[in-house]
Amino acid sequence: MATATAAALHPQFRPPPPHAPRRLRQYTQFPARLLIRARVRASAASASASPSAPAQREAAAGVPWGCEIESLENAASLERWLTDSGLPEQRLAIQRVDVGERGLVALKNIRKGEKLLFVPPSLVISADSEWGCPEVGNVMKKNSVPDWPLIATYLISEASLESSSRWSNYIAALPRQPYSLLYWTRPELDAYLVASPIRERAIQRITDVVGTYNDLRDRIFSKHSDLFPEEVYNLETFRWSFGILFSRLVRLPSMDGRVALVPWADMLNHSPEVETFLDYDKSSGGIVFTTDRSYQPGEQVFISYGKKSSGELLLSYGFVPKEGTNPNDSVELLVSLKKSDKCYKEKLQALKRNGLSEFESFPLRVTGWPVELMAYAFLVVSPPEMSQRFEEMAVAASNKSPSKPGLNYPELEEEALQFILDCCESNIAKYTKFLEILRRRLRDMRGGELRALSLFNGLRKLFK
């Protein structure tokens, strides 16, 4: 799969995946009970979408297109169609792999620095793609729908055309059930992500997808019901299409940042150990990536979905890397201004002028914390007599300055570090409360002390 990008959907959406069972990718390190629970089927539709009875029946049946996530037959058909449509001969083949159900594997020795794929733009889906049903496309473009919801609607439209769509082989190879937190119920998010900052972002993402669908339904679909029948354009089909976009859409820097789906390339899986990514290559006229390591025949070839923490990977792609393998893992530390501060209003105004707010989160890693967090801390603890320096502190906290500004406030350093420590202890208290709940449950277990101890040790490792 390829890396997802952030875009605006519903007006409040600020991100950066039918009625179907939720699953996590097989290289997740979640506890076994979570993996089992994550396969439970979700409720048919969100109440806030208020779908009609026909739409609910359609949702309960799930989307009628796509395939099982591990299907090789559909992927092989896709490759044959792509080859017939102009895809050059590949040095990679689709196979079942250990990391992800399907992946691209080297057929020959591949050297470091080689360019692979060469997918022509004619085989890429973007906001400029020709619609199989031109009338639907004209209505969407007439209403100036942004790229993300436009492409999501395009996928549904082409899928509903079945074999008459140019993209039928591609859609048939897409998972019928994308890996995504979009399919998790609120109780599951509350239970399994209670101690994670990803929980709020997952809830917001689900809310935004529902809001985007409701907006399109009210503004466009209901006014053109002949072109947008509810049995096709409903919340469940949009949950599917946005699940596909979150996990597969890429931004191509050399094509003016265009977002696109790149068939075949999106079969590549992620590894935190590589840094290569997809982009358009003007010299060859195709979408390529350049290997940053060598591969032997039979080895799975990887790209990077970006320098993302395990939580961010779970949020968009539905998996987390093996424990200890992701150098981008971090813990989000929530910090905020003190409303009791005499300079609260002045500091808040300085933050807002630089795109920040009263509440901000910064990543903490084993190697330390970012300079932006230290700048924010300096601003929080700075006294009224330093008001002339509030702006430079806010600029440093926002990372808007082209060069890293010097943070030289020795008289504030001790107090700033104490502020960060207090915030850490406050955040840890939330984890401690959750662990205490687990301890109480374990005391109530009747399966014997040894079994309880074994389960607790497993959970303790999870929250290290």
C-alpha positions in Angstrom: 0.0 0.0 0.0 1.1 3.6 -0.5 1.2 6.4 1.9 -1.9 8.4 2.7 -1.8 12.2 2.7 -3.7 14.9 4.6 -6.5 16.8 3.0 -9.7 18.7 3.7 -12.9 16.7 3.4 -15.7 17.9 5.6 -15.1 21.6 6.5 -13.8 20.6 9.9 -11.7 17.7 8.6 -8.0 18.0 9.4 -6.4 14.5 9.0 -3.1 14.2 7.6 -10.2 2.6 6.4 -20.9 -2.3 4.3 -21.0 -4.1 7.3 -17.7 -5.8 7.6 -15.4 -7.4 10.2 -12.6 -5.2 11.4 -9.1 -6.7 11.2 -5.6 -5.5 12.0 -2.7 -6.3 9.6 -0.9 -9.5 10.5 2.3 -7.8 11.7 0.5 -5.9 14.4 1.7 -6.6 17.9 -1.6 -6.0 19.7 -2.6 -8.6 22.3 -4.4 -11.7 21.0 -7.7 -10.8 22.7 -7.7 -7.5 20.8 -7.0 -9.2 17.5 -10.0 -11.5 18.1 -12.2 -8.7 19.2 -11.2 -6.6 16.2 -12.7 -9.2 13.9 -16.2 -8.7 15.4 -18.6 -7.2 12.9 -19.5 -3.5 13.1 -23.0 -2.1 13.3 -24.5 -1.4 9.9 -24.5 2.4 9.9 -23.9 5.5 12.0 -27.1 7.0 13.4 -25.9 10.5 12.6 -26.0 9.7 8.9 -29.7 8.8 9.2 -29.8 6.5 6.1 -33.1 5.2 4.8 -34.2 1.6 5.2 -33.0 0.6 1.7 -29.6 2.2 2.4 -29.5 0.3 5.7 -30.2 -3.0 4.0 -27.5 -2.3 1.4 -25.1 -1.4 4.2 -25.8 -4.6 6.1 -24.9 -6.6 3.0 -21.5 -4.8 2.6 -19.9 -3.5 -0.6 -20.4 -5.9 -3.5 -17.0 -5.2 -5.0 -13.4 -5.9 -4.1 -11.8 -9.1 -2.8 -10.4 -10.7 0.3 -7.3 -8.9 1.5 -5.0 -11.8 0.7 -6.4 -12.6 -2.7 -3.6 -13.3 -5.2 -5.9 -14.3 -8.1 -7.4 -10.8 -8.3 -3.9 -9.2 -8.0 -2.6 -11.4 -10.9 -5.6 -10.3 -13.0 -4.7 -6.7 -12.2 -1.1 -7.2 -13.3 -2.2 -8.7 -16.6 -4.6 -5.8 -17.2 -1.9 -3.3 -16.4 0.6 -4.9 -18.7 -2.0 -4.9 -21.5 -2.6 -1.2 -20.7 1.0 -0.1 -21.0 2.7 -1.1 -17.7 6.3 -2.0 -18.5 7.7 -5.5 -17.7 8.2 -5.6 -13.9 11.1 -6.9 -11.8 8.6 -7.5 -9.0 5.8 -9.9 -8.5 2.8 -10.0 -6.2 3.0 -12.8 -3.6 1.8 -13.7 -0.1 4.3 -12.3 2.3 5.1 -12.3 6.0 4.7 -8.6 6.4 1.2 -7.8 5.1 -1.0 -10.4 3.3 0.2 -9.4 -0.2 3.3 -7.6 -1.2 5.7 -7.1 -4.1 8.7 -9.5 -4.1 11.9 -9.2 -6.1 12.1 -11.5 -9.2 15.8 -10.8 -9.8 18.7 -9.3 -8.0 18.0 -5.6 -7.4 20.8 -3.2 -6.6 20.6 -0.2 -4.3 19.8 2.9 -6.3 17.7 1.2 -9.0 14.4 2.7 -10.2 11.4 0.3 -10.2 7.8 0.3 -11.3 7.5 3.0 -14.0 3.7 3.2 -13.8 2.5 5.6 -16.6 0.2 8.5 -15.6 -2.5 7.0 -17.8 -2.8 4.2 -15.3 -3.1 6.5 -12.3 -6.4 7.6 -10.7 -6.6 11.3 -9.8 -9.1 14.2 -9.6 -8.5 14.6 -13.4 -9.4 11.1 -14.3 -12.2 10.5 -16.9 -15.4 9.3 -15.4 -17.1 6.2 -16.7 -20.4 8.0 -16.1 -19.7 11.5 -17.3 -22.9 12.9 -15.9 -21.9 12.0 -12.4 -18.5 13.6 -12.8 -19.9 16.8 -14.3 -22.2 17.2 -11.3 -19.4 16.7 -8.8 -17.0 19.1 -10.6 -19.8 21.7 -11.1 -20.1 21.7 -7.3 -16.3 22.2 -6.8 -15.9 19.1 -4.6 -12.4 18.9 -3.2 -10.0 16.1 -4.4 -10.4 13.7 -1.5 -14.3 13.4 -1.5 -14.2 13.7 -5.3 -11.9 10.7 -5.7 -13.9 8.8 -3.0 -17.0 9.3 -5.1 -15.2 8.4 -8.3 -14.2 5.1 -6.8 -17.8 4.3 -5.9 -19.1 5.4 -9.3 -16.6 3.2 -11.1 -17.2 0.3 -8.8 -20.9 0.4 -9.5 -20.3 0.2 -13.2 -18.7 -3.2 -12.7 -17.1 -4.7 -15.8 -18.0 -1.6 -17.9 -15.6 0.5 -15.9 -12.1 0.9 -17.2 -10.9 0.3 -13.6 -12.8 -2.9 -12.9 -9.7 -5.0 -12.6 -8.2 -2.6 -10.2 -11.3 -2.3 -8.1 -11.6 -6.1 -8.0 -8.1 -6.3 -6.5 -8.9 -3.8 -3.8 -9.8 -5.2 -0.4 -13.5 -5.5 0.2 -12.7 -4.6 3.8 -9.9 -2.1 4.1 -7.8 -2.2 7.3 -9.0 0.9 9.1 -10.1 2.3 12.4 -13.1 3.6 10.5 -14.8 0.3 11.1 -14.2 0.3 14.9 -17.2 1.0 17.1 -17.1 3.7 19.8 -16.9 1.1 22.6 -14.0 -0.6 20.9 -12.1 2.7 20.5 -12.8 3.5 24.1 -11.7 0.1 25.3 -8.6 -0.5 23.2 -7.3 3.0 22.8 -8.3 4.4 26.2 -4.6 5.1 27.0 -3.7 6.3 23.6 -3.8 9.8 22.1 -4.8 8.2 18.8 -8.3 7.6 20.3 -9.4 11.2 19.9 -8.0 11.4 16.4 -9.7 8.2 15.4 -13.0 9.4 16.8 -12.6 12.7 14.9 -11.7 10.9 11.7 -14.8 8.8 11.8 -16.9 11.9 12.6 -15.3 13.7 9.6 -16.0 10.9 7.2 -19.6 10.7 8.3 -19.8 14.5 8.1 -18.4 14.5 4.6 -20.9 11.9 3.4 -23.8 13.8 5.0 -22.6 17.1 3.3 -22.4 15.4 -0.1 -25.8 13.7 0.4 -27.6 16.9 1.4 -25.9 19.2 -1.1 -25.6 17.0 -4.2 -26.9 13.4 -4.0 -30.4 14.2 -2.8 -30.8 16.8 -5.6 -29.7 14.3 -8.3 -31.1 11.1 -7.0 -31.3 9.6 -10.5 -27.5 9.9 -10.8 -26.7 9.1 -7.1 -29.1 6.3 -6.0 -28.9 5.8 -2.2 -28.3 2.0 -2.6 -25.0 2.9 -4.2 -23.9 6.2 -2.6 -24.4 5.6 1.1 -22.4 5.8 4.3 -21.0 2.2 4.0 -19.7 2.7 0.5 -18.1 5.9 1.5 -16.6 4.2 4.6 -15.0 1.8 2.1 -13.8 4.4 -0.4 -12.3 6.6 2.3 -10.7 3.5 3.9 -9.1 2.9 0.5 -7.9 6.5 0.2 -6.5 6.7 3.7 -4.4 3.6 3.1 -3.4 4.0 -0.5 -3.6 7.6 -1.7 -0.2 9.2 -2.4 1.0 12.8 -2.9 3.4 13.1 -5.9 5.8 16.0 -5.3 7.0 16.1 -8.9 3.4 16.4 -10.2 2.7 19.6 -8.3 1.7 17.7 -5.2 -1.2 15.9 -6.9 -2.8 13.2 -4.9 -3.4 9.9 -6.7 -4.1 6.2 -6.5 -1.3 4.3 -8.2 -2.4 0.7 -9.1 0.3 -1.9 -8.6 2.5 0.5 -6.7 0.0 0.4 -3.9 0.7 -3.3 -3.4 4.1 -2.2 -1.8 4.2 -2.5 2.0 5.8 -0.2 4.5 9.0 -0.7 6.4 10.4 1.8 8.9 13.9 0.7 7.9 13.6 2.2 4.4 13.2 5.9 3.3 12.3 5.6 -0.4 8.9 6.8 -1.6 6.9 7.0 -4.7 7.1 10.0 -7.1 6.8 10.9 -10.7 10.0 10.6 -12.8 10.1 13.1 -15.6 12.9 11.3 -17.5 11.0 8.0 -17.8 7.5 9.5 -17.7 6.3 7.1 -14.9 5.7 6.7 -11.2 8.8 5.2 -9.7 10.7 4.7 -6.5 14.5 4.3 -6.1 15.7 1.5 -3.8 17.8 2.5 -0.9 19.0 -1.1 -0.3 19.6 -4.2 -2.4 17.2 -7.1 -2.6 17.7 -10.8 -3.5 15.2 -12.8 -5.5 12.3 -13.8 -3.3 12.8 -10.9 -0.9 9.9 -8.5 -0.2 10.6 -5.0 -1.5 9.4 -2.1 0.7 8.8 1.6 0.5 8.2 4.1 3.3 4.7 5.5 4.0 6.5 8.3 5.8 8.2 8.9 9.1 5.1 8.0 11.1 4.8 6.7 14.7 3.1 3.3 15.2 0.0 5.2 16.4 -0.2 7.1 13.1 0.3 4.0 11.1 -2.6 2.3 13.0 -4.8 5.4 12.4 -4.4 5.4 8.6 -3.3 1.8 7.7 -4.7 -0.4 10.5 -1.3 -1.9 11.5 1.6 -1.3 13.8 5.2 -2.5 13.1 6.8 -5.1 15.2 7.7 -3.8 18.6 11.0 -2.0 18.8 11.4 -1.7 15.0 9.9 1.8 14.4 12.4 4.6 15.1 9.6 7.1 14.7 7.6 5.9 17.7 6.8 8.7 20.1 4.4 9.6 22.9 2.3 12.7 22.3 2.6 15.1 25.3 -0.3 17.5 25.8 0.6 20.9 27.1 -1.4 24.1 27.6 -1.2 27.7 28.8 -2.2 28.4 32.4 -5.4 30.4 32.5 -4.3 31.8 35.9 -1.3 33.4 34.1 -1.4 37.3 34.3 -0.2 37.3 30.6 -2.6 34.6 29.4 -4.3 36.7 26.7 -1.0 38.1 25.4 0.5 34.6 25.2 -2.6 33.1 23.5 -2.6 35.9 20.9 1.1 35.3 20.1 0.3 31.6 19.7 -2.7 32.2 17.5 -0.7 34.5 15.2 1.6 31.6 14.6 -1.0 28.9 14.0 -1.0 27.4 17.5 -3.6 27.3 20.2 -3.9 27.1 24.0 -3.6 23.3 23.8 -0.9 21.7 21.8 0.7 18.2 21.5 4.4 17.5 21.0 6.1 14.2 20.4 8.4 12.7 23.0 10.9 10.1 22.0 13.5 8.1 23.8 16.1 10.4 22.3 14.5 13.5 23.8 11.9 16.1 22.9 11.6 18.7 20.0 12.9 22.2 20.3 9.3 23.4 19.7 8.2 21.9 23.0 10.9 23.7 24.8 9.9 27.0 23.2 6.3 26.4 24.2 7.4 25.7 27.7 9.5 28.9 27.8 6.4 30.9 26.7 4.2 29.3 29.4 6.6 30.1 32.3 7.9 33.5 31.0 7.0 36.4 33.4 5.3 39.7 32.4 8.6 41.5 32.1 9.5 39.3 29.2 6.4 40.1 27.2 8.5 41.6 24.3 9.9 38.1 23.7 6.5 36.2 23.6 6.4 36.5 19.9 9.8 34.9 19.2 8.9 32.1 21.6 5.7 31.5 19.8 7.5 31.5 16.4 10.0 28.9 17.7 7.1 26.8 19.1 5.4 26.8 15.7 8.6 26.0 13.7 7.6 28.7 11.2 11.1 30.2 11.2 13.2 29.2 8.2 16.1 28.7 10.5 16.0 27.3 14.0 16.0 30.3 16.4 18.2 30.2 19.4 16.4 29.4 22.6 18.6 31.0 25.1 16.7 31.7 28.2 18.9 30.4 31.0 16.8 32.2 33.7 13.7 30.2 32.6 15.2 26.8 31.9 14.6 25.2 35.3 11.0 26.4 35.5 10.4 25.3 31.9 11.8 21.8 32.6 9.6 21.6 35.7 6.6 22.5 33.5 7.4 19.7 31.1 7.8 17.3 34.0 4.5 18.3 35.5 2.8 17.7 32.1 4.4 14.3 31.8 3.2 13.2 35.2 -0.3 14.5 34.4 -0.4 12.4 31.2 1.1 9.3 33.0 -1.7 9.5 35.6 -4.2 8.6 32.8 -2.3 5.5 32.0 -2.0 4.6 35.7 -5.8 4.8 36.1 -6.3 2.4 33.2 -3.7 0.0 34.6 -5.4 0.1 38.0 -8.7 -1.0 36.3 -6.8 -3.9 34.7 -5.4 -4.9 38.1 -8.9 -4.9 39.6 -10.2 -7.1 36.8 -7.3 -9.5 37.2 -8.1 -9.9 40.9 -11.6 -10.9 40.0 -10.5 -13.6 37.6 -11.2 -17.1 38.6 -8.9 -18.9 36.3 -6.1 -19.2 38.9 -3.3 -16.9 40.0 -0.8 -18.2 37.4 -3.1 -17.5 34.5 -3.9 -14.0 35.8 -0.2 -13.2 36.3 0.6 -14.3 32.8 -2.0 -12.1 31.3 -1.0 -9.1 33.4 2.6 -9.5 32.4 1.6 -9.4 28.7 -0.4 -6.3 29.2 2.3 -4.6 31.2 4.7 -5.1 28.3 2.1 -3.5 26.0 2.2 -0.3 28.1 5.9 -0.1 28.6 
